[in-house]
């Protein structure tokens, strides 16, 4: 009977959101959820998305029929070009197969399910290596599909930067053919990314050890403001001839969070080619059919309109610069305010980290105090969403941090 079902704990992040909403203090600050906010602290519908919505509203051919199992073809093919570059050899050689998914989460899930079924066998089970720390949902997704997980060192608490030596030696010691989950850019939760030179070394070790890269790309264009820059690591790995897969999300870079637009891509090695991609695609379609039948249409239609129209695409790039630029401004402002007040410690990492999140280095006690005394909400690990800061609350936040650090 259902009596045996134990009560599960609340999702920590969504619990934090509820606590924030229930707080009536006028100075309260929400630095929990990873969603972009404008300087007015409100969600921002990208102007280019508004334009696309208008076009869709006026299109007499739009209806509510099912999309194909693999999704909207114009959307998946344009997504390949966004992530790999329009001139990618993998696209030209048709070594790629792509399915539209339930945003990035669905793409990670579909990839994990596929790897459990077809990469692992009854006699040989490879683990997927997750960075320590990583997006908490990675663990749950892997465990749901019985893909065994291990971790590799990633964040150095001392430098608040990358533990590059720790990461490399874990990769060197990983059993051959292990799966390695890599954040393509704007690592969540730390905001710490390898440099290009470090990516090259990571690729070298992974090649030597025959490790299988699984890129999770949730912030392309949102991190640096440049779509190509943020896809650099993925494209480098493809140039090195890896067989790999990619989970691509349009939640952040299009502000399409609730519309669930994303893609899963499998790229076959150059010597395997189109035939492998085709076979893999046929199995992915069966998995997709049994899980969701077919993906949701609205977000993919919006993204597809923008991605396939050069003028709208250029406007999207400008919108990306607005979002990433505001976040970088907030990083600089926060760092200089803390430095001006001579808040104990180094705050360089605030501007060295990139993307939606910053790992501040504040500890659990300080985080709890910030909530109790100053109505500032952030996750226990000291992660703040940079998008929650704005010109009106940044002084207040910096002073609150200064106070808990000195206490
Ligand atoms: N991966 C990472 C690392 C993320 O930070 C996110 C967004 N929080 C996702 C995947 C997927 O998000 P979504 O399903 O909303 O696209």
Boltz pocket constraint, residues with backbone or C-beta under 6 A from the ligand:
constraints:
  - pocket:
      binder: B
      contacts: [[A, 34], [A, 102], [A, 103], [A, 104], [A, 105], [A, 106], [A, 135], [A, 183], [A, 188], [A, 216], [A, 217], [A, 218], [A, 249], [A, 250], [A, 251], [A, 257], [A, 261], [A, 262]]
      max_distance: 6.0
